[in-house]
Every structure is written in structure tokens, then in C-alpha cells.
Amino acid sequence: MTMSYLYRASCCWMFVLCILFPAHIFAQNLSEAAGPKKPVSIIVDEVKAGEGLESQLPRVRNALYEAFSQMPMARPLAPVKVDRAKKLVFVSPSSSKADPAQKLKAARVALEAGQQAFVQFDYKNAENYLLGARDAFIVNLPYLETNRELIEVHMLLGRLYLAMKKSSQGQEAQNYDERARSEFQKVVYLDPTKKNLASQYSPEVAQVYQEVRKSIEDKGLLRLQIESNQNVTKIFVNGKYMGTSPIQMNVIPGEYFIRAEKEGFKSWYGPQHFSKSVEKLHIELKSDGFSDQLADLYRVREGAEQNALDIEDLVALSEKSGCRLILLANFEQATGEYRLLGQLFDAQNREFSQVAFASLGPTVENLRDTSFDLAFTLIGFLQEDGLIAGGPTAMNKARPDLTVGSQDRPSSNNQSKQNIKKPLYKQWWFWVGLAAVGAGGYFAVRGLQNSKSGIVIDNSGNF
């Protein structure tokens, strides 16, 4: 056997040790970490927050969704699809308002009757009907998506009072003139873009309206800024949709009816008087309570909680979305330490995985990494067929080495901090050992090369 043969053999063995063996370990750990063979769809939506932690919920939800999106064997359901399924299962107080058509039915009936009476010169009845319609529209402004009908009422009342002025004298005629101008003034407030009326109404009506409009415009416009404690809040001014908060607009000084709406919060509305050159309105929206109830539905469940009645809501959500697995998660704080708990629920088989949890420490700065570790561990609870390991319908044996169960959870900060177990290729000592083997192989080969003496051993005569 020549020295060159020993050299080649040593290189082969070093290749196996340094390349093939680590690659095999890496692939093996990836296979174990992946869980199911095929990607499984998971609903990653709400999180149950501890007291005083509600402001952190958007950040926690986003971190968990991003973490599961990075799992090769997990496919979180798109938020828009989750919202669509929730609307089919749950009825929010903000979405269960009485039908606006029913609320405004009496106002529209009175408006139509007032129009007919006006055309028939029955001014007294027309006034009664139109005043009733105006009041009904104002009372139900929160249900108006457009101020067109309210403008129509004010415009018709203005025309009515000008018509009644013609058949009156003295102070009574002056009173009707003032009433007409007052109604036209409200039209200008409701729709500042309504200008030339000559083509729609009589010259007298158009002239009075233009006089009213000019007197208001002479006061100048003011800058109105509306903001809310919740971004992207829908803002309605006098029943007209203006956009989402924060929003700025130029308006004529006067009184306006402001309404603010956002899903999951109680509607805010009321009259506001603006007169300064710059006006700021801050709107505080309060939760309608439904969002809190919904977040509670996604809480981690142990013991008797796994038989709670609201499990049926999770099952219904699964059916409507076509997604079998649902993430249940809690975000807590105990003695200054933040904790993130997670659990998978198989709605089809009504099975719960064990609870995995991780400590973030005194801050939430490492929320992203912690969410990734939590998602990694929870996916590890799934078998190759996508079923939860250890459940009644599971076919294979559970893997307890990946589990951080509820029975292991520390009850106080005095106990040692528990971390989610990482795969072999993520352990620091694995790569240190690999580097040592590689270095040893390199120097061994170098030593063999340097030890060549030039003496050739010929064994041909020995055989």
C-alpha cells in the first residue's frame, strides 16, 4: 500500500466526517422540525391578552402570523379569509345595527308626503310633513350614509317658506324670509359645492340662496383636523363620508354633525360647532366588547376548559374557513416577565396539543424570535399526517422531546427559565464540534503530505 493511497483514503474519510455526516444530521433535524409531510393550513388570528397588555396585541398578532408564515410545513390562512369566516359565524354589535332603511322609513315617507303637499299648494300640511322628515333624518343621522335626502328636506323647506312669504305681509313675511334663509344656510353647510341653482329653481329661490351662500363665504373657511385613538376610522360629516382618520378638510364655520365608525368599536357621533381658523377634533372610540369576547375565544385551554361551550364557535369557524387547525395563544405578564403561550386545536377531531410557552424577559424586544421558536415547537407537535401527536386519533407516538407542556410551566419567576428545545443544527456546540473535526482533518492531511520521505517500498519480490 502506497502513501498516496493512504492519503486518498484519509481524504475520503475526512469528507464523510466533515460533509456527509453533518449534512445527514442537518437533514434529519429538519425532517423532525418540519412535522407533517405536507403543509397544513392554520388560522393565526386573535390573541388573548393579559390585563393592561391590550396595546401590544397588534404587534403580537403580527409576530405570530409572520412566524407561522416562515414555517415550511405551515400555511396561515390569509387575514381577509379569516375575517370573512368570522362574519359568517359571529354577529358583531357594530354590524347588527337595525336596518337603516327601517330606521329612516318614517322620514322618507314624510318627505314624500311633504313634496306632494307642496306641489298641491297645501303649504301648512307640507310644512308639517317636511319638519317631521327633517327631525327624523337628524335623529337618525348615525344611519345615513349620504346627506342627499337631508339636503333635499332643507332645500324644500326654504322654497316653501319663500312661497309662504308671498302670501304674507309685515312681520309674518319677514319671519318666513328668515326661516327660508336659515334652511338655505344649512344646505350650504351640508354641501358647500352646491352653488348655481338658476337652472333648477326659480330666479327668486336662486337669488336668495346665492345671497345666503355669499354671506357665509365672506366669513372665510377654517381648517378642520379630525383624528381618532384608532387609525383608519371612517369619518362622516353631516352624513357624508369624508375619508378615514387622521383627516383634514376646509369647511365653512358653523355647526356640523360628526360621526366616526370602525369595526369592533362603538360608533361615535354628535353635533360640533367650529368657528376658529384651525379646529382640531379628537375622537375616542371605545371597544364594543365584541373584540374582547372574540380574543377570549382564542385562549389557551387546559383541563375542563377543553370542554367549554364556546368550543363550538371554534368548530364553526373551522368549517366556514375550511381550515382544520387553529392557533390558540395567550400573551401574559407575571412579575415583570412577559410570556407567550401557544396551543394548536384540531377543530375537526376536537383535539388539543400540549401547551408550548416561552419567556420574553422584562421587555418584548425579542418578540419576533420568540414567536418563531413558539411556532417551530407547535409545528413539532404535528405528525407526518398533520394530526396532533398523542391525540385519540393519532397513529404515531408523540414526541415528548419537543414538548414544553403545561405541567412544566414555572409558576413563579423564582423557578428556572424554560426555553423551547432547539434542533441539533441550531445548538452552538454542534458547529464548534464540526469546526474542530474539520480543522483536525485538515491538519492530519497536511501532516501526511509533509511526512513523505522519498523512499519507495517495493513488495513485488515478496510474492
Buried (B, 14 or more C-beta within 10 A) or exposed (E): EEBEEEBEEBBEEBEEBBEEEBEEBBEEBEEBBBBBEEBBBBBBBBBBBBEEBBEBBEBBBBBBBBBBEEBEBBBBBEEEBBEEBBEEBBEBEBEEEEEEEEBBEBBBBBBEBBBEBBEEEBBEBBBBBBBBBBEBBBEBBBBBEEBEBBBBBBBBBBBBBBBBBEEBEEEEBEBBBEBBBBBBBBBBBBBBEBEEBEEEBEEBBBEBBBEBBEEBEEEEBBBBBBBBEBEEBBBBBBBBBBBBBBBEBEBBBBEBBBBBBBBBBBBBBEEBEBEEEEBEBEBEBEEBEBBBBBBEBBBBBBEEEEEEEEBEBBBBBBBBBEBBBBBBBBBBBEEEBBBBBBBBBBBBBBBBBBBBBBBBEEEBEBBBEBBBBBBBBBBBBBBBEBBBBBBEEBEEEBBEEBBBEBEEBBEEEEEEEBEBBBBBBEEEEBEEEBEEBBEEBEEBBEEBEEEEEEEEEEEEEEE
